[in-house]
Amino acid sequence: MAELKTVDNPKKNRPPKKLGYLKMKVTQNLKSVTINALVKDNISTESSITTDAYPSYNGIKEVVKSHNPQVIKPKEAGKILP
């Protein structure tokens, strides 16, 4: 889980965002129920989340304000995801 902050004047050839906070959790599995519980316990309900389109992430939209799942090519992951 990562929190991004928008940068007003990004450096040349840099994205207009920077990492503000990073949290990692060990989980027993990647089932939707497990992921939703982790999100509910660790992320504000007012958050907007961007993830890859892994099927187990489908229920996140019920736990936070908005969820933007995307199919992301490996070369594009660093531009879209934190």
ZAVEXDO-99230 format. One record per residue: x, y, z of N, C-alpha, C, O, CB in turn; residue in one letter. Coordinates in nm, 2 decimals. Glycine has a CB too. Layout:
<atoms>
+--------+---------+--------+---------+----------+--------+--------+---------+--------+--------+---------+--------+---------+----------+--------+------+
! n.east ! n.north !   n.up ! ca.east ! ca.north !  ca.up ! c.east ! c.north !   c.up ! o.east ! o.north !   o.up ! cb.east ! cb.north !  cb.up ! code !
+--------+---------+--------+---------+----------+--------+--------+---------+--------+--------+---------+--------+---------+----------+--------+------+
!      X !       Y !      Z !       X !        Y !      Z !      X !       Y !      Z !      X !       Y !      Z !       X !        Y !      Z !    a !
...
+--------+---------+--------+---------+----------+--------+--------+---------+--------+--------+---------+--------+---------+----------+--------+------+
</atoms>
This chain:
<atoms>
+--------+---------+--------+---------+----------+--------+--------+---------+--------+--------+---------+--------+---------+----------+--------+------+
! n.east ! n.north !   n.up ! ca.east ! ca.north !  ca.up ! c.east ! c.north !   c.up ! o.east ! o.north !   o.up ! cb.east ! cb.north !  cb.up ! code !
+--------+---------+--------+---------+----------+--------+--------+---------+--------+--------+---------+--------+---------+----------+--------+------+
!   0.08 !   -0.11 !   0.00 !    0.00 !     0.00 !   0.00 !   0.09 !    0.12 !   0.00 !   0.18 !    0.13 !   0.08 !   -0.10 !     0.00 !   0.12 !    m !
!   0.06 !    0.21 !  -0.09 !    0.14 !     0.33 !  -0.10 !   0.05 !    0.45 !  -0.12 !  -0.05 !    0.45 !  -0.18 !    0.24 !     0.32 !  -0.22 !    a !
!   0.10 !    0.56 !  -0.05 !    0.02 !     0.69 !  -0.07 !   0.11 !    0.78 !  -0.15 !   0.22 !    0.80 !  -0.13 !    0.00 !     0.75 !   0.08 !    e !
!   0.04 !    0.83 !  -0.26 !    0.11 !     0.92 !  -0.35 !   0.06 !    1.07 !  -0.32 !  -0.05 !    1.09 !  -0.29 !    0.09 !     0.88 !  -0.49 !    l !
!   0.16 !    1.16 !  -0.34 !    0.13 !     1.30 !  -0.33 !   0.16 !    1.37 !  -0.46 !   0.25 !    1.33 !  -0.53 !    0.21 !     1.37 !  -0.21 !    k !
!   0.07 !    1.46 !  -0.50 !    0.09 !     1.53 !  -0.63 !   0.20 !    1.64 !  -0.61 !   0.20 !    1.71 !  -0.50 !   -0.04 !     1.60 !  -0.67 !    t !
!   0.29 !    1.65 !  -0.71 !    0.39 !     1.75 !  -0.70 !   0.35 !    1.87 !  -0.80 !   0.31 !    1.84 !  -0.91 !    0.53 !     1.69 !  -0.75 !    v !
!   0.35 !    1.99 !  -0.74 !    0.31 !     2.10 !  -0.82 !   0.40 !    2.13 !  -0.94 !   0.35 !    2.16 !  -1.05 !    0.30 !     2.22 !  -0.73 !    d !
!   0.53 !    2.13 !  -0.92 !    0.63 !     2.16 !  -1.02 !   0.72 !    2.04 !  -1.04 !   0.84 !    2.05 !  -0.99 !    0.70 !     2.29 !  -1.00 !    n !
!   0.68 !    1.94 !  -1.11 !    0.77 !     1.82 !  -1.12 !   0.90 !    1.85 !  -1.20 !   0.90 !    1.94 !  -1.29 !    0.70 !     1.70 !  -1.18 !    p !
!   1.01 !    1.78 !  -1.17 !    1.13 !     1.80 !  -1.25 !   1.10 !    1.75 !  -1.39 !   1.02 !    1.67 !  -1.41 !    1.25 !     1.72 !  -1.18 !    k !
!   1.19 !    1.80 !  -1.48 !    1.17 !     1.76 !  -1.62 !   1.18 !    1.61 !  -1.63 !   1.27 !    1.54 !  -1.57 !    1.28 !     1.83 !  -1.70 !    k !
!   1.09 !    1.55 !  -1.71 !    1.09 !     1.41 !  -1.74 !   1.05 !    1.32 !  -1.62 !   1.09 !    1.20 !  -1.62 !    1.22 !     1.36 !  -1.80 !    n !
!   0.99 !    1.38 !  -1.52 !    0.95 !     1.31 !  -1.40 !   0.80 !    1.31 !  -1.38 !   0.74 !    1.41 !  -1.43 !    1.02 !     1.37 !  -1.27 !    r !
!   0.74 !    1.21 !  -1.33 !    0.59 !     1.21 !  -1.31 !   0.55 !    1.32 !  -1.20 !   0.63 !    1.35 !  -1.11 !    0.54 !     1.07 !  -1.27 !    p !
!   0.43 !    1.37 !  -1.21 !    0.39 !     1.47 !  -1.12 !   0.34 !    1.41 !  -0.99 !   0.23 !    1.46 !  -0.93 !    0.28 !     1.56 !  -1.18 !    p !
!   0.41 !    1.31 !  -0.94 !    0.37 !     1.25 !  -0.81 !   0.49 !    1.20 !  -0.74 !   0.60 !    1.18 !  -0.80 !    0.27 !     1.13 !  -0.83 !    k !
!   0.48 !    1.19 !  -0.61 !    0.59 !     1.13 !  -0.53 !   0.53 !    1.05 !  -0.42 !   0.42 !    1.06 !  -0.38 !    0.68 !     1.25 !  -0.47 !    k !
!   0.61 !    0.95 !  -0.37 !    0.57 !     0.86 !  -0.27 !   0.57 !    0.93 !  -0.13 !   0.67 !    1.00 !  -0.09 !    0.66 !     0.74 !  -0.26 !    l !
!   0.45 !    0.93 !  -0.07 !    0.44 !     0.99 !   0.06 !   0.45 !    0.89 !   0.18 !   0.50 !    0.93 !   0.29 !    0.31 !     1.07 !   0.07 !    g !
!   0.40 !    0.77 !   0.16 !    0.39 !     0.67 !   0.26 !   0.38 !    0.53 !   0.20 !   0.32 !    0.52 !   0.10 !    0.27 !     0.70 !   0.36 !    y !
!   0.45 !    0.44 !   0.26 !    0.45 !     0.30 !   0.21 !   0.43 !    0.21 !   0.32 !   0.49 !    0.22 !   0.43 !    0.58 !     0.27 !   0.13 !    l !
!   0.34 !    0.11 !   0.31 !    0.31 !     0.01 !   0.41 !   0.30 !   -0.13 !   0.34 !   0.23 !   -0.14 !   0.24 !    0.18 !     0.04 !   0.49 !    k !
!   0.37 !   -0.22 !   0.40 !    0.36 !    -0.36 !   0.35 !   0.31 !   -0.45 !   0.45 !   0.34 !   -0.44 !   0.57 !    0.51 !    -0.41 !   0.30 !    m !
!   0.23 !   -0.55 !   0.41 !    0.17 !    -0.64 !   0.50 !   0.19 !   -0.78 !   0.45 !   0.17 !   -0.80 !   0.33 !    0.02 !    -0.61 !   0.53 !    k !
!   0.22 !   -0.88 !   0.53 !    0.22 !    -1.02 !   0.49 !   0.08 !   -1.08 !   0.50 !   0.01 !   -1.05 !   0.60 !    0.32 !    -1.10 !   0.58 !    v !
!   0.04 !   -1.15 !   0.40 !   -0.09 !    -1.21 !   0.39 !  -0.09 !   -1.36 !   0.36 !   0.01 !   -1.40 !   0.30 !   -0.18 !    -1.14 !   0.29 !    t !
!  -0.18 !   -1.43 !   0.41 !   -0.18 !    -1.57 !   0.40 !  -0.22 !   -1.61 !   0.25 !  -0.18 !   -1.72 !   0.21 !   -0.28 !    -1.64 !   0.50 !    q !
!  -0.30 !   -1.53 !   0.19 !   -0.35 !    -1.56 !   0.05 !  -0.39 !   -1.43 !  -0.02 !  -0.39 !   -1.32 !   0.04 !   -0.47 !    -1.66 !   0.06 !    n !
!  -0.43 !   -1.45 !  -0.14 !   -0.47 !    -1.33 !  -0.22 !  -0.62 !   -1.34 !  -0.25 !  -0.66 !   -1.29 !  -0.36 !   -0.39 !    -1.32 !  -0.35 !    l !
!  -0.70 !   -1.40 !  -0.17 !   -0.84 !    -1.40 !  -0.19 !  -0.90 !   -1.26 !  -0.16 !  -0.85 !   -1.18 !  -0.09 !   -0.91 !    -1.51 !  -0.09 !    k !
!  -1.01 !   -1.24 !  -0.23 !   -1.08 !    -1.11 !  -0.22 !  -1.12 !   -1.07 !  -0.08 !  -1.10 !   -0.96 !  -0.04 !   -1.21 !    -1.11 !  -0.31 !    s !
!  -1.17 !   -1.17 !   0.00 !   -1.20 !    -1.15 !   0.14 !  -1.08 !   -1.10 !   0.22 !  -1.10 !   -1.01 !   0.30 !   -1.27 !    -1.27 !   0.20 !    v !
!  -0.97 !   -1.16 !   0.20 !   -0.85 !    -1.13 !   0.27 !  -0.80 !   -0.99 !   0.23 !  -0.76 !   -0.91 !   0.32 !   -0.74 !    -1.23 !   0.24 !    t !
!  -0.80 !   -0.96 !   0.10 !   -0.75 !    -0.83 !   0.06 !  -0.84 !   -0.72 !   0.11 !  -0.80 !   -0.61 !   0.15 !   -0.74 !    -0.83 !  -0.10 !    i !
!  -0.97 !   -0.74 !   0.10 !   -1.07 !    -0.64 !   0.15 !  -1.05 !   -0.61 !   0.29 !  -1.06 !   -0.49 !   0.34 !   -1.21 !    -0.69 !   0.12 !    n !
!  -1.02 !   -0.71 !   0.37 !   -1.00 !    -0.69 !   0.52 !  -0.88 !   -0.61 !   0.54 !  -0.88 !   -0.52 !   0.63 !   -0.99 !    -0.83 !   0.59 !    a !
!  -0.77 !   -0.64 !   0.47 !   -0.65 !    -0.56 !   0.48 !  -0.67 !   -0.41 !   0.44 !  -0.62 !   -0.32 !   0.51 !   -0.53 !    -0.62 !   0.39 !    l !
!  -0.74 !   -0.39 !   0.33 !   -0.77 !    -0.25 !   0.29 !  -0.86 !   -0.18 !   0.39 !  -0.83 !   -0.07 !   0.43 !   -0.84 !    -0.26 !   0.15 !    v !
!  -0.96 !   -0.25 !   0.44 !   -1.05 !    -0.19 !   0.54 !  -0.97 !   -0.15 !   0.67 !  -1.00 !   -0.05 !   0.72 !   -1.16 !    -0.28 !   0.57 !    k !
!  -0.88 !   -0.23 !   0.71 !   -0.81 !    -0.21 !   0.83 !  -0.69 !   -0.11 !   0.82 !  -0.65 !   -0.05 !   0.92 !   -0.75 !    -0.34 !   0.88 !    d !
!  -0.65 !   -0.08 !   0.70 !   -0.53 !     0.00 !   0.68 !  -0.54 !    0.12 !   0.59 !  -0.45 !    0.20 !   0.58 !   -0.42 !    -0.08 !   0.62 !    n !
!  -0.66 !    0.14 !   0.52 !   -0.67 !     0.25 !   0.43 !  -0.80 !    0.32 !   0.46 !  -0.90 !    0.26 !   0.49 !   -0.67 !     0.20 !   0.28 !    i !
!  -0.80 !    0.45 !   0.45 !   -0.92 !     0.53 !   0.48 !  -1.03 !    0.50 !   0.38 !  -1.00 !    0.48 !   0.26 !   -0.88 !     0.68 !   0.47 !    s !
!  -1.15 !    0.51 !   0.42 !   -1.27 !     0.48 !   0.34 !  -1.28 !    0.59 !   0.23 !  -1.36 !    0.58 !   0.14 !   -1.40 !     0.47 !   0.42 !    t !
!  -1.22 !    0.71 !   0.25 !   -1.22 !     0.82 !   0.16 !  -1.11 !    0.81 !   0.05 !  -1.10 !    0.91 !  -0.03 !   -1.21 !     0.95 !   0.24 !    e !
!  -1.04 !    0.71 !   0.05 !   -0.92 !     0.69 !  -0.04 !  -0.97 !    0.65 !  -0.18 !  -1.08 !    0.59 !  -0.20 !   -0.83 !     0.59 !   0.01 !    s !
!  -0.89 !    0.69 !  -0.28 !   -0.90 !     0.65 !  -0.42 !  -0.79 !    0.56 !  -0.45 !  -0.67 !    0.60 !  -0.42 !   -0.91 !     0.77 !  -0.52 !    s !
!  -0.81 !    0.44 !  -0.50 !   -0.71 !     0.34 !  -0.51 !  -0.69 !    0.30 !  -0.66 !  -0.79 !    0.28 !  -0.73 !   -0.74 !     0.21 !  -0.43 !    i !
!  -0.57 !    0.29 !  -0.71 !   -0.54 !     0.24 !  -0.84 !  -0.46 !    0.11 !  -0.82 !  -0.36 !    0.10 !  -0.75 !   -0.46 !     0.34 !  -0.92 !    t !
!  -0.51 !    0.00 !  -0.89 !   -0.44 !    -0.13 !  -0.88 !  -0.44 !   -0.19 !  -1.02 !  -0.49 !   -0.13 !  -1.12 !   -0.52 !    -0.22 !  -0.79 !    t !
!  -0.36 !   -0.30 !  -1.03 !   -0.38 !    -0.37 !  -1.15 !  -0.51 !   -0.44 !  -1.15 !  -0.58 !   -0.43 !  -1.05 !   -0.26 !    -0.48 !  -1.17 !    d !
!  -0.55 !   -0.51 !  -1.25 !   -0.68 !    -0.57 !  -1.27 !  -0.69 !   -0.71 !  -1.21 !  -0.77 !   -0.79 !  -1.26 !   -0.73 !    -0.56 !  -1.41 !    a !
!  -0.61 !   -0.74 !  -1.11 !   -0.62 !    -0.88 !  -1.05 !  -0.76 !   -0.90 !  -1.00 !  -0.81 !   -0.82 !  -0.93 !   -0.51 !    -0.89 !  -0.94 !    y !
!  -0.82 !   -1.02 !  -1.04 !   -0.96 !    -1.04 !  -1.00 !  -1.00 !   -1.03 !  -0.85 !  -1.11 !   -0.98 !  -0.82 !   -1.00 !    -1.18 !  -1.04 !    p !
!  -0.90 !   -1.06 !  -0.76 !   -0.93 !    -1.05 !  -0.62 !  -0.95 !   -0.91 !  -0.57 !  -0.99 !   -0.88 !  -0.46 !   -0.82 !    -1.12 !  -0.54 !    s !
!  -0.91 !   -0.81 !  -0.65 !   -0.92 !    -0.67 !  -0.62 !  -1.06 !   -0.61 !  -0.65 !  -1.09 !   -0.50 !  -0.61 !   -0.82 !    -0.59 !  -0.69 !    y !
!  -1.15 !   -0.69 !  -0.71 !   -1.28 !    -0.64 !  -0.75 !  -1.36 !   -0.59 !  -0.63 !  -1.44 !   -0.49 !  -0.65 !   -1.35 !    -0.75 !  -0.82 !    n !
!  -1.35 !   -0.64 !  -0.52 !   -1.43 !    -0.60 !  -0.40 !  -1.38 !   -0.48 !  -0.33 !  -1.45 !   -0.43 !  -0.24 !   -1.44 !    -0.71 !  -0.31 !    g !
!  -1.27 !   -0.43 !  -0.37 !   -1.21 !    -0.31 !  -0.31 !  -1.31 !   -0.19 !  -0.32 !  -1.31 !   -0.11 !  -0.23 !   -1.07 !    -0.27 !  -0.37 !    i !
!  -1.38 !   -0.18 !  -0.43 !   -1.47 !    -0.07 !  -0.45 !  -1.58 !   -0.06 !  -0.34 !  -1.64 !    0.05 !  -0.33 !   -1.53 !    -0.08 !  -0.59 !    k !
!  -1.60 !   -0.16 !  -0.27 !   -1.70 !    -0.16 !  -0.17 !  -1.64 !   -0.11 !  -0.03 !  -1.72 !   -0.09 !   0.06 !   -1.76 !    -0.30 !  -0.15 !    e !
!  -1.51 !   -0.10 !  -0.03 !   -1.44 !    -0.06 !   0.10 !  -1.39 !    0.08 !   0.10 !  -1.37 !    0.14 !   0.20 !   -1.33 !    -0.16 !   0.12 !    v !
!  -1.36 !    0.14 !  -0.02 !   -1.31 !     0.27 !  -0.03 !  -1.39 !    0.36 !  -0.13 !  -1.49 !    0.31 !  -0.19 !   -1.16 !     0.27 !  -0.09 !    v !
!  -1.36 !    0.49 !  -0.13 !   -1.44 !     0.58 !  -0.21 !  -1.44 !    0.55 !  -0.36 !  -1.54 !    0.54 !  -0.42 !   -1.38 !     0.72 !  -0.19 !    k !
!  -1.32 !    0.52 !  -0.41 !   -1.31 !     0.48 !  -0.56 !  -1.20 !    0.38 !  -0.58 !  -1.09 !    0.39 !  -0.51 !   -1.30 !     0.60 !  -0.64 !    s !
!  -1.22 !    0.29 !  -0.68 !   -1.12 !     0.19 !  -0.71 !  -1.10 !    0.20 !  -0.86 !  -1.20 !    0.19 !  -0.94 !   -1.16 !     0.05 !  -0.66 !    h !
!  -0.98 !    0.22 !  -0.91 !   -0.95 !     0.22 !  -1.05 !  -0.86 !    0.11 !  -1.09 !  -0.74 !    0.12 !  -1.09 !   -0.88 !     0.36 !  -1.09 !    n !
!  -0.92 !   -0.01 !  -1.13 !   -0.84 !    -0.12 !  -1.17 !  -0.80 !   -0.11 !  -1.32 !  -0.88 !   -0.07 !  -1.40 !   -0.91 !    -0.26 !  -1.15 !    p !
!  -0.67 !   -0.14 !  -1.35 !   -0.63 !    -0.12 !  -1.48 !  -0.54 !   -0.25 !  -1.53 !  -0.47 !   -0.30 !  -1.45 !   -0.54 !     0.00 !  -1.50 !    q !
!  -0.56 !   -0.28 !  -1.65 !   -0.47 !    -0.38 !  -1.71 !  -0.34 !   -0.30 !  -1.75 !  -0.35 !   -0.21 !  -1.83 !   -0.53 !    -0.46 !  -1.83 !    v !
!  -0.23 !   -0.34 !  -1.69 !   -0.11 !    -0.26 !  -1.71 !   0.00 !   -0.35 !  -1.77 !   0.03 !   -0.45 !  -1.72 !   -0.06 !    -0.20 !  -1.58 !    i !
!   0.06 !   -0.30 !  -1.88 !    0.17 !    -0.37 !  -1.94 !   0.29 !   -0.35 !  -1.84 !   0.31 !   -0.24 !  -1.78 !    0.21 !    -0.31 !  -2.08 !    k !
!   0.38 !   -0.45 !  -1.83 !    0.49 !    -0.44 !  -1.74 !   0.58 !   -0.32 !  -1.76 !   0.62 !   -0.26 !  -1.66 !    0.58 !    -0.56 !  -1.76 !    p !
!   0.60 !   -0.27 !  -1.88 !    0.68 !    -0.16 !  -1.90 !   0.61 !   -0.03 !  -1.86 !   0.68 !    0.07 !  -1.84 !    0.72 !    -0.15 !  -2.05 !    k !
!   0.48 !   -0.03 !  -1.84 !    0.41 !     0.09 !  -1.80 !   0.38 !    0.09 !  -1.65 !   0.33 !    0.19 !  -1.60 !    0.28 !     0.09 !  -1.88 !    e !
!   0.41 !   -0.02 !  -1.58 !    0.37 !    -0.03 !  -1.44 !   0.43 !    0.09 !  -1.35 !   0.36 !    0.14 !  -1.27 !    0.42 !    -0.16 !  -1.38 !    a !
!   0.55 !    0.13 !  -1.37 !    0.61 !     0.23 !  -1.30 !   0.55 !    0.37 !  -1.32 !   0.57 !    0.46 !  -1.24 !    0.76 !     0.24 !  -1.32 !    g !
!   0.49 !    0.39 !  -1.44 !    0.43 !     0.51 !  -1.47 !   0.29 !    0.53 !  -1.41 !   0.24 !    0.64 !  -1.38 !    0.42 !     0.53 !  -1.62 !    k !
!   0.22 !    0.41 !  -1.38 !    0.08 !     0.41 !  -1.34 !   0.07 !    0.38 !  -1.19 !   0.01 !    0.45 !  -1.11 !    0.00 !     0.31 !  -1.42 !    i !
!   0.14 !    0.28 !  -1.15 !    0.14 !     0.23 !  -1.01 !   0.25 !    0.30 !  -0.93 !   0.35 !    0.34 !  -0.99 !    0.15 !     0.08 !  -1.00 !    l !
!   0.23 !    0.31 !  -0.80 !    0.34 !     0.37 !  -0.71 !   0.47 !    0.29 !  -0.72 !   0.57 !    0.32 !  -0.66 !    0.30 !     0.38 !  -0.57 !    p !
+--------+---------+--------+---------+----------+--------+--------+---------+--------+--------+---------+--------+---------+----------+--------+------+
</atoms>
